[in-house]
């Protein structure tokens, strides 16, 4: 680590040092990492912006909402079909995921304001699609010119009788995508969740929070839950809908897959409706088993526990042969992971199923609690760059707050289920001597690769060809390289297949042309052999 | 696919853009900057923009697209991004050591009115290094406009006049793939014309696999050549929207005259290019080019019955679209719908000129600038077509309406190898002819009754 840092000048050295940790579990005090602070200009970061976190990640997957990007065209264009949150039309036949919408702000809109155009765009969109809601997402210039998108949303809602929600997710807010998650969560709590009291029909019901159905992950997760007899009320937000989300408060339990993006909603729903949450992980075979068991344990019904065990046995039997085969091909390999705010941790568990060890892992925009565990949450200081991200306080909702368990029983659950309203973070599962790096930049990527020589580097599209040009396989863990699902039991097999395919593709042996290693010309040079 | 699109009528929209046929300026500026050797493109805005732009270039070329950012925070957005740029420049030279940092802007820094000239003048730049810049407000034009602005920026900030003519011509190749730039260079070399192509992404966005990653790959216009452009004899701007701005800048600054040509797509447009080169070089047309041309025309005659009368919808960047319309007409096809998302310039006039030249009834072609894929889809539903020509963004409509798509232009993000295959020149037209005929003939094979399946076609 020092070898990399030593190449920086003093100021950068001081900054970046805090974002790197060599994991050491023998220390008495837990290790700390700097995270969720501003990006250093010019470092070639991989981070995106608040808009991407709000519209691209959380709002975009909702299929029955018309998401209008208020801004110049780019932000809308770049969030069109590029993140693979899959969706199928629901009962109302509506699926707007294959579209992208924009007010396409021009110079005149910047000068004279874009509110009128936004209003007209909402009207046109409603007339065309009759969506269940309109979501207005603002971009950089909107906040600067002072367009009041919340006022426009309120007027439009009154005028057209369709729910209109505004998200002030200008790209410059916060320091990364993370601010956008928070802004989106706040509006869902305020304006969507809790509106429709239609109860679930099944005995056990859940919401899946922070699951965006990339490559069908959410569908695989839902399939497993349904097999176990667990009803899924809503998924936030992969293949999700406003219609489902309005009933989310009627579910029995919240499952949190992506802690970073959605823990706000889990906490607030707990306060408002008394719904407990557990941190699940459906990436990885053992992780999936553990998550299913934790759900059964929470509901505490012997029949459910038995059913879950039966499903696990059956699913494991189906994949066992494939799993063994891929494990044989992968055991002993090493990996580095650099993904957004949750997968760098989750996928370590899947890799472990195949005998692959992790030598380096980092997040683009996670906070300290994602690295170190929720126990550090109260000690996190909100700095100047993040302090303007609205933190809303909620209270129990009259008539809709239900206590699920007695305080004594809750204590017992907390003791028995280690993921009950708790996330331990990434560091606890990383091996001694491995590296944890926050907001890894291009320079560090190259240096660490030289040093650690991992067999595979899991990252995103901006990195992929950099790494592969250097001779190292890179698999994307955002887009799954257009494959998937990778969640659940079947997903694990898909992942194993793709990783083996990548490592063993015959082309790697062709990188060096034969004339580089053996003489192509016979003869003498300068009279010498 | 696209079930939510109303099929009964076309709605005239004035405010809502759906499925845009353009993106914003900076991505074009990054592409142009990557076409000069040893340059680090830099985005002066919040970091989300450059993440998106790098993502799109990488997805199109399946290559790294390196670029840095000022990474604005809310504070900088209110009080100005001067300090961010200063820090960025220092870090970039320290850590990534480019010869030049080429700065472009975003809607953020443009809206707050950051004065790049003042910022850059105040920044300490290491000996022998440079920082250049251009203004690329996302609320004006499109990615093509950004390409044009950055190319012009290189001329404005770097081209010098010593008074000693180099005899070279500047060639601005347009917003095209590296393969097109290679093909264009082949024509210049065939005439023995000494040239500087700028920008030139050959060797950068089509770099070979060697087992070593190069932050600044071998390709790109050499800096010394960019600097010497002030002494150039003449320029060729291929494409009005993407290239004329750069040639104009060189004329304004150093009085270098230029010819503005269309992108050489198809027979006539390539002929125009060849004629212009022949006149400039005062050189007969090399036989090799005449053979290529003859081969192209030969194949067009051979295959004409599969193309004749086929209705085509074309959408994409204006220079490319105009070229495609011209070629499609040469093939006896019908350009039924023609659109671009890029505003500015006289798109309608350019389409009309091409239609008139071919003697094609203007009324039989629907054409529009500042349209989007949603509108074009609605029109295609009303009057179906046989073929779609343009970027990957057509693919939803291709699936929804069961119409074959031939991918060309930017971005093509769902296929491999295409940046290595030219669209321009006689060779490019030959490839396009083959792909169009293949698409239509595959469709005939697929759709015909078994007894009608032809072995020979």
Contacts between the chains, C-beta under 8 A, distances in Angstrom:
chain1	res1	chain2	res2	distance
A	7	B	95	7.8
A	8	B	94	7.8
A	8	B	95	7.4
A	9	B	94	5.9
A	12	B	91	6.4
A	12	B	94	7.5
A	12	B	95	7.7
A	38	B	71	7.0
A	38	B	73	5.3
A	39	B	47	5.7
A	39	B	69	7.7
A	39	B	71	4.0
A	40	B	71	7.2
A	40	B	87	7.1
A	40	B	91	6.5
A	41	B	68	7.8
A	41	B	69	6.9
A	41	B	70	5.0
A	41	B	71	4.8
A	41	B	84	4.6
A	41	B	85	7.2
A	41	B	87	4.5
A	41	B	88	3.6
A	41	B	91	6.6
A	42	B	42	7.4
A	42	B	68	4.9
A	42	B	69	7.5
A	42	B	70	7.5
A	42	B	71	8.0
A	42	B	87	6.4
A	42	B	88	3.2
A	42	B	89	6.7
A	42	B	90	7.2
A	42	B	91	3.6
A	42	B	92	4.3
A	42	B	95	7.7
A	43	B	68	7.3
A	43	B	91	5.8
A	43	B	95	7.1
A	44	B	66	6.9
A	44	B	67	7.8
A	44	B	68	5.3
A	44	B	96	7.0
A	45	B	47	6.0
A	45	B	69	7.0
A	45	B	71	6.6
A	46	B	51	6.9
A	47	B	47	5.3
A	47	B	48	8.0
A	47	B	51	6.6
A	47	B	71	7.8
A	48	B	47	6.8
A	48	B	48	4.6
A	48	B	51	4.2
A	48	B	52	7.2
A	49	B	46	5.2
A	49	B	47	6.0
A	49	B	48	2.5
A	49	B	49	7.5
A	49	B	51	7.3
A	50	B	48	7.3
A	51	B	48	5.9
A	52	B	48	5.2
A	52	B	51	7.2
A	52	B	52	7.6
A	68	B	16	7.1
A	71	B	107	7.0
A	71	B	138	8.0
A	72	B	24	5.4
A	72	B	107	4.9
A	72	B	137	7.9
A	72	B	138	3.8
A	72	B	139	4.4
A	73	B	17	6.8
A	73	B	20	5.2
A	73	B	22	6.1
A	73	B	23	6.1
A	73	B	24	5.3
A	73	B	138	7.1
A	73	B	142	7.4
A	73	B	341	7.6
A	74	B	23	5.3
A	74	B	24	3.1
A	74	B	26	7.3
A	74	B	27	7.4
A	74	B	49	6.9
A	74	B	52	6.7
A	74	B	107	7.9
A	74	B	138	5.3
A	75	B	24	8.0
A	75	B	48	7.7
A	75	B	52	7.6
A	76	B	17	7.3
A	76	B	20	6.5
A	77	B	20	5.3
A	77	B	22	7.5
A	77	B	23	4.1
A	77	B	24	7.1
A	78	B	23	7.0
A	78	B	52	3.8
A	78	B	53	8.0
A	78	B	55	7.1
A	78	B	56	6.6
A	80	B	19	6.8
A	80	B	20	7.7
A	80	B	393	8.0
A	82	B	55	7.0
A	82	B	59	7.6
A	89	B	3	6.5
A	93	B	3	7.0
A	94	B	4	6.5
A	95	B	3	6.7
A	95	B	4	6.5
A	96	B	4	5.9
A	98	B	1	7.0
A	98	B	2	5.9
A	98	B	396	5.8
A	99	B	2	7.6
A	99	B	4	7.0
A	99	B	18	5.8
A	99	B	19	5.9
A	99	B	374	7.3
A	100	B	18	7.2
A	100	B	19	6.1
A	100	B	20	7.2
A	101	B	16	6.0
A	101	B	17	7.0
A	101	B	18	5.4
A	102	B	16	7.7
A	102	B	17	4.6
A	102	B	18	8.0
A	102	B	20	6.4
A	103	B	15	6.3
A	103	B	16	7.2
A	103	B	17	7.2
A	104	B	17	4.1
A	104	B	20	7.0
A	105	B	107	7.7
A	105	B	139	5.2
A	106	B	139	5.3
A	106	B	140	7.2
A	106	B	343	7.9
A	107	B	137	7.3
A	107	B	139	5.3
A	107	B	140	5.7
A	109	B	139	6.9
A	110	B	107	7.6
A	110	B	111	5.9
A	110	B	139	5.4
A	117	B	15	4.7
A	118	B	15	7.5
A	119	B	15	7.9
A	120	B	14	6.2
A	120	B	15	3.5
A	120	B	16	7.5
A	121	B	15	4.0
A	121	B	16	4.0
A	123	B	15	7.8
A	124	B	11	7.2
A	124	B	13	5.0
A	124	B	14	7.4
A	124	B	15	5.9
A	124	B	16	4.2
A	125	B	16	5.3
A	127	B	11	7.2
A	128	B	4	7.9
A	128	B	6	6.2
A	128	B	11	6.0
A	128	B	16	7.8
A	128	B	18	7.9
A	129	B	4	5.4
A	139	B	107	7.2
A	140	B	45	7.0
A	140	B	46	6.0
A	140	B	77	7.3
A	140	B	106	6.8
A	140	B	107	5.5
A	140	B	108	3.9
A	140	B	111	7.2
A	141	B	107	4.7
A	141	B	108	6.6
A	141	B	110	8.0
A	141	B	111	4.3
A	141	B	139	7.1
A	143	B	77	7.6
A	144	B	77	6.6
A	144	B	78	8.0
A	144	B	108	7.3
A	144	B	111	4.8
A	144	B	112	6.0
A	145	B	111	6.5
A	170	B	77	7.8
A	171	B	45	7.8
A	171	B	46	4.2
A	171	B	48	4.4
A	171	B	49	7.2
A	171	B	72	8.0
A	171	B	108	6.9
A	172	B	46	4.3
A	172	B	72	4.8
A	172	B	73	6.3
A	172	B	74	5.3
A	172	B	76	7.4
A	172	B	77	4.2
A	172	B	108	6.2
A	173	B	74	5.7
A	174	B	74	7.8
A	175	B	73	6.5
A	176	B	47	7.9
A	384	B	75	6.9
A	385	B	73	4.8
A	385	B	74	6.7
A	385	B	75	7.1
A	388	B	74	5.9
A	442	B	66	7.1
A	442	B	96	7.7
A	443	B	95	5.1
A	443	B	96	7.0
A	446	B	213	7.1
A	461	B	55	5.3
A	461	B	58	5.3
A	461	B	59	6.3
A	462	B	51	7.0
A	462	B	54	4.9
A	462	B	55	6.2
A	462	B	58	6.1
A	462	B	64	7.7
A	462	B	65	7.5
A	464	B	58	7.5
A	465	B	58	6.3
A	465	B	62	6.4
A	465	B	63	5.4
A	465	B	64	4.7
A	466	B	64	4.5
A	466	B	66	7.9
A	466	B	213	5.5
A	467	B	213	7.6
A	468	B	209	7.8
A	469	B	64	6.6
A	469	B	207	7.4
A	469	B	209	6.4
A	469	B	210	7.6
A	469	B	211	7.9
A	469	B	212	7.2
A	469	B	213	4.2
A	469	B	214	7.6
A	470	B	211	7.1
A	470	B	212	6.4
A	470	B	213	4.1
A	471	B	211	4.4
A	471	B	212	7.6
A	511	B	209	5.9
A	511	B	210	7.4
A	511	B	211	4.8
A	512	B	211	6.4
